[in-house]
């Protein structure tokens, strides 16, 4: 997706008598009609003035300059940036059509706000003023790690001026001080969509969020790109795990094994689950979570039954909102690692690119703002890993044109 | 520009039988038609689905939550964010119509890249990994301070894949660790426009940059908002200062006094200029730089003559590009503080809001990449202080609707 190597010569629609034409009569057309990928038909206006080019701009010496950007902080070429902007613009328009408003938060948060959410502090980039003397008040701040914690802080802070349920989308970079390695970036963009309510957030919000994200993916993916959004409920999963005999900390350990089911063999999963609790009914648990027929889920405990009822309600609303969708399935093996999810959880994979992992994930978090506010501000949200998705899309038509 | 305090009740164009209507039959309309300021007529599609609202979302307790964003890192409300996005979108469209492509650079640069440009290192926000052990390779990076140095680094680094002259626009936040005070932000957006050439950048590029910025301001300001873009040339100014008897370091000192002329009395300016060099022809210098008639500039030295010729050429091209503009004036008192300017310099003020200072400034820098590359990559650029401008615009129609 590099720009053309050399300026394009004059074209018919460019005015060779333009005041910018060079004394030599050479007119280099660098107007957007000739430089931009034509993937979005954005080019509607006549060519703009261009500057004269001196002959030596065509010289391409071989020397490579020394200064570089920093490992893990990728930068797009202008053509790639145009493609990225086209991708985020499509998602934005879908989200606005669903009634969401944009929000951008400051790049920094207080360190205690960030780390109160169980983030590995080694991955947090703290700021310090270079050569600052004494206490300058900038010592306890760090770059944001995700967009969910800043949202929770923003809503708690601006509670009195917001309309609830508060619906916002947010597309901004996040920073993670991970060890540099292939495919691991220290700066990347997330495109988040969330609803936060004051007091009670109805279950239909879960379906609305997933429908909006599903619609955005359909808009942004090349036509015919198959993807599956797998939906589960953490109450159902927790209830099934408890019903199989796990209790206390073992419940979350078992859920972590289930979260890894796609990566390990069936035998390995049984082995790990048995290691956590030798007397648990591992086979019944695996049979339950692998079912695609809810009617096989009988004798559920109260938590599992509540989760199943919620899951069925979310699916029913989703089928009203996206009546002909082939992208939605219930999948009781979906757990999502993060421990702040309390209900609906979802993951999305492209059939053609399973190696990307989930490109769109999220769920319901009823207690995320507990440490930020004394109010009950439950939320549900979904995040598109737009840097990762864009990296794949840029190799596909129409974005690779 | 706060959102309406309460959800709006159902409107005729919303479907009260929508699946999201509450069991009580109450339908709260939170669609974008009712939530967004209507300043841009962006609302063309039918209303989107909205969620049911539980009765307690109308409760507005008095408690103020404790967590806040950080002083100097302002955040917009969603309505303000919509206005800001509308403002940047207008500028973007003008710049694209002039043939510029978007660029975004990583938030961080190497500290030695940043400080090689004479920035006060106390204002640089360096990063450190919180609780990281040993050398993790992230110790020498810092948040960008402006968008010009990252551009120079990007062009030097990606020289072989870029088309020259390279035209890009860039709208991103910059960070400055200044002492917190009213109107001084530690994070704010700049909207930059630059051309960088390989070897030689023709003077018409200076006019093109100023014409594009002028057009963008006209597009973004409320109709009839008067502004003046004052244009000068550093060679002319330097030549006049030298012609008055200043030499060596005194030249830049005198230029700094001229840069402050609007802030001090005529007597104070004479006093300061005399302090720098008691034998300089201060009155002749002040008479020269205050003239609005170039024909009074006689007996110029070579540098001043070269600057005057350049200034006249830039103005002539600008008058071709913007034939009926009332916003352009030559003003020989314009200096711009930054020492990397080598030719054309410009500042722009709103007549109605002189307290904003210059909302759009820039100039020609022929040697900025010297420390980043062994090539000669001269540039010219202009920066709109879009955070500052937007703060004013949001109080004006149509943005305050």
Boltz contact constraints between the chains, C-beta under 6 A:
constraints:
  - contact:
      token1: [A, 2]
      token2: [B, 161]
      max_distance: 6.0
  - contact:
      token1: [A, 3]
      token2: [B, 163]
      max_distance: 6.0
  - contact:
      token1: [A, 7]
      token2: [B, 163]
      max_distance: 6.0
  - contact:
      token1: [A, 19]
      token2: [B, 320]
      max_distance: 6.0
  - contact:
      token1: [A, 20]
      token2: [B, 204]
      max_distance: 6.0
  - contact:
      token1: [A, 30]
      token2: [B, 99]
      max_distance: 6.0
  - contact:
      token1: [A, 31]
      token2: [B, 99]
      max_distance: 6.0
  - contact:
      token1: [A, 32]
      token2: [B, 96]
      max_distance: 6.0
  - contact:
      token1: [A, 32]
      token2: [B, 99]
      max_distance: 6.0
  - contact:
      token1: [A, 45]
      token2: [B, 97]
      max_distance: 6.0
  - contact:
      token1: [A, 48]
      token2: [B, 97]
      max_distance: 6.0
  - contact:
      token1: [A, 48]
      token2: [B, 98]
      max_distance: 6.0
  - contact:
      token1: [A, 48]
      token2: [B, 99]
      max_distance: 6.0
  - contact:
      token1: [A, 50]
      token2: [B, 99]
      max_distance: 6.0
  - contact:
      token1: [A, 51]
      token2: [B, 165]
      max_distance: 6.0
  - contact:
      token1: [A, 51]
      token2: [B, 202]
      max_distance: 6.0
  - contact:
      token1: [A, 51]
      token2: [B, 204]
      max_distance: 6.0
  - contact:
      token1: [A, 51]
      token2: [B, 205]
      max_distance: 6.0
  - contact:
      token1: [A, 51]
      token2: [B, 208]
      max_distance: 6.0
  - contact:
      token1: [A, 52]
      token2: [B, 202]
      max_distance: 6.0
  - contact:
      token1: [A, 54]
      token2: [B, 200]
      max_distance: 6.0
  - contact:
      token1: [A, 56]
      token2: [B, 199]
      max_distance: 6.0
  - contact:
      token1: [A, 57]
      token2: [B, 164]
      max_distance: 6.0
  - contact:
      token1: [A, 57]
      token2: [B, 198]
      max_distance: 6.0
  - contact:
      token1: [A, 65]
      token2: [B, 156]
      max_distance: 6.0
  - contact:
      token1: [A, 65]
      token2: [B, 157]
      max_distance: 6.0
  - contact:
      token1: [A, 65]
      token2: [B, 159]
      max_distance: 6.0
  - contact:
      token1: [A, 65]
      token2: [B, 373]
      max_distance: 6.0
  - contact:
      token1: [A, 67]
      token2: [B, 113]
      max_distance: 6.0
  - contact:
      token1: [A, 67]
      token2: [B, 153]
      max_distance: 6.0
  - contact:
      token1: [A, 67]
      token2: [B, 156]
      max_distance: 6.0
  - contact:
      token1: [A, 67]
      token2: [B, 157]
      max_distance: 6.0
  - contact:
      token1: [A, 67]
      token2: [B, 372]
      max_distance: 6.0
  - contact:
      token1: [A, 68]
      token2: [B, 157]
      max_distance: 6.0
  - contact:
      token1: [A, 69]
      token2: [B, 106]
      max_distance: 6.0
  - contact:
      token1: [A, 70]
      token2: [B, 108]
      max_distance: 6.0
  - contact:
      token1: [A, 70]
      token2: [B, 141]
      max_distance: 6.0
  - contact:
      token1: [A, 73]
      token2: [B, 106]
      max_distance: 6.0
  - contact:
      token1: [A, 73]
      token2: [B, 108]
      max_distance: 6.0
  - contact:
      token1: [A, 75]
      token2: [B, 105]
      max_distance: 6.0
  - contact:
      token1: [A, 75]
      token2: [B, 106]
      max_distance: 6.0
  - contact:
      token1: [A, 78]
      token2: [B, 101]
      max_distance: 6.0
  - contact:
      token1: [A, 78]
      token2: [B, 103]
      max_distance: 6.0
  - contact:
      token1: [A, 81]
      token2: [B, 102]
      max_distance: 6.0
  - contact:
      token1: [A, 81]
      token2: [B, 104]
      max_distance: 6.0
  - contact:
      token1: [A, 96]
      token2: [B, 32]
      max_distance: 6.0
  - contact:
      token1: [A, 97]
      token2: [B, 45]
      max_distance: 6.0
  - contact:
      token1: [A, 97]
      token2: [B, 48]
      max_distance: 6.0
  - contact:
      token1: [A, 98]
      token2: [B, 48]
      max_distance: 6.0
  - contact:
      token1: [A, 99]
      token2: [B, 30]
      max_distance: 6.0
  - contact:
      token1: [A, 99]
      token2: [B, 31]
      max_distance: 6.0
  - contact:
      token1: [A, 99]
      token2: [B, 32]
      max_distance: 6.0
  - contact:
      token1: [A, 99]
      token2: [B, 48]
      max_distance: 6.0
  - contact:
      token1: [A, 99]
      token2: [B, 50]
      max_distance: 6.0
  - contact:
      token1: [A, 101]
      token2: [B, 78]
      max_distance: 6.0
  - contact:
      token1: [A, 102]
      token2: [B, 81]
      max_distance: 6.0
  - contact:
      token1: [A, 103]
      token2: [B, 78]
      max_distance: 6.0
  - contact:
      token1: [A, 104]
      token2: [B, 81]
      max_distance: 6.0
  - contact:
      token1: [A, 105]
      token2: [B, 75]
      max_distance: 6.0
  - contact:
      token1: [A, 106]
      token2: [B, 69]
      max_distance: 6.0
  - contact:
      token1: [A, 106]
      token2: [B, 73]
      max_distance: 6.0
  - contact:
      token1: [A, 106]
      token2: [B, 75]
      max_distance: 6.0
  - contact:
      token1: [A, 106]
      token2: [B, 187]
      max_distance: 6.0
  - contact:
      token1: [A, 108]
      token2: [B, 70]
      max_distance: 6.0
  - contact:
      token1: [A, 108]
      token2: [B, 73]
      max_distance: 6.0
  - contact:
      token1: [A, 113]
      token2: [B, 67]
      max_distance: 6.0
  - contact:
      token1: [A, 121]
      token2: [B, 130]
      max_distance: 6.0
  - contact:
      token1: [A, 121]
      token2: [B, 131]
      max_distance: 6.0
  - contact:
      token1: [A, 122]
      token2: [B, 131]
      max_distance: 6.0
  - contact:
      token1: [A, 122]
      token2: [B, 132]
      max_distance: 6.0
  - contact:
      token1: [A, 124]
      token2: [B, 130]
      max_distance: 6.0
  - contact:
      token1: [A, 125]
      token2: [B, 127]
      max_distance: 6.0
  - contact:
      token1: [A, 126]
      token2: [B, 128]
      max_distance: 6.0
  - contact:
      token1: [A, 126]
      token2: [B, 130]
      max_distance: 6.0
  - contact:
      token1: [A, 127]
      token2: [B, 125]
      max_distance: 6.0
  - contact:
      token1: [A, 128]
      token2: [B, 126]
      max_distance: 6.0
  - contact:
      token1: [A, 128]
      token2: [B, 128]
      max_distance: 6.0
  - contact:
      token1: [A, 129]
      token2: [B, 177]
      max_distance: 6.0
  - contact:
      token1: [A, 130]
      token2: [B, 121]
      max_distance: 6.0
  - contact:
      token1: [A, 130]
      token2: [B, 124]
      max_distance: 6.0
  - contact:
      token1: [A, 130]
      token2: [B, 126]
      max_distance: 6.0
  - contact:
      token1: [A, 131]
      token2: [B, 121]
      max_distance: 6.0
  - contact:
      token1: [A, 131]
      token2: [B, 122]
      max_distance: 6.0
  - contact:
      token1: [A, 132]
      token2: [B, 122]
      max_distance: 6.0
  - contact:
      token1: [A, 138]
      token2: [B, 177]
      max_distance: 6.0
  - contact:
      token1: [A, 141]
      token2: [B, 70]
      max_distance: 6.0
  - contact:
      token1: [A, 153]
      token2: [B, 67]
      max_distance: 6.0
  - contact:
      token1: [A, 156]
      token2: [B, 65]
      max_distance: 6.0
  - contact:
      token1: [A, 156]
      token2: [B, 67]
      max_distance: 6.0
  - contact:
      token1: [A, 157]
      token2: [B, 65]
      max_distance: 6.0
  - contact:
      token1: [A, 157]
      token2: [B, 67]
      max_distance: 6.0
  - contact:
      token1: [A, 157]
      token2: [B, 68]
      max_distance: 6.0
  - contact:
      token1: [A, 159]
      token2: [B, 65]
      max_distance: 6.0
  - contact:
      token1: [A, 161]
      token2: [B, 2]
      max_distance: 6.0
  - contact:
      token1: [A, 163]
      token2: [B, 3]
      max_distance: 6.0
  - contact:
      token1: [A, 163]
      token2: [B, 7]
      max_distance: 6.0
  - contact:
      token1: [A, 164]
      token2: [B, 57]
      max_distance: 6.0
  - contact:
      token1: [A, 165]
      token2: [B, 51]
      max_distance: 6.0
  - contact:
      token1: [A, 177]
      token2: [B, 129]
      max_distance: 6.0
  - contact:
      token1: [A, 187]
      token2: [B, 106]
      max_distance: 6.0
  - contact:
      token1: [A, 198]
      token2: [B, 57]
      max_distance: 6.0
  - contact:
      token1: [A, 199]
      token2: [B, 56]
      max_distance: 6.0
  - contact:
      token1: [A, 200]
      token2: [B, 54]
      max_distance: 6.0
  - contact:
      token1: [A, 202]
      token2: [B, 52]
      max_distance: 6.0
  - contact:
      token1: [A, 204]
      token2: [B, 20]
      max_distance: 6.0
  - contact:
      token1: [A, 204]
      token2: [B, 51]
      max_distance: 6.0
  - contact:
      token1: [A, 205]
      token2: [B, 51]
      max_distance: 6.0
  - contact:
      token1: [A, 208]
      token2: [B, 51]
      max_distance: 6.0
  - contact:
      token1: [A, 320]
      token2: [B, 19]
      max_distance: 6.0
  - contact:
      token1: [A, 372]
      token2: [B, 67]
      max_distance: 6.0
  - contact:
      token1: [A, 373]
      token2: [B, 65]
      max_distance: 6.0
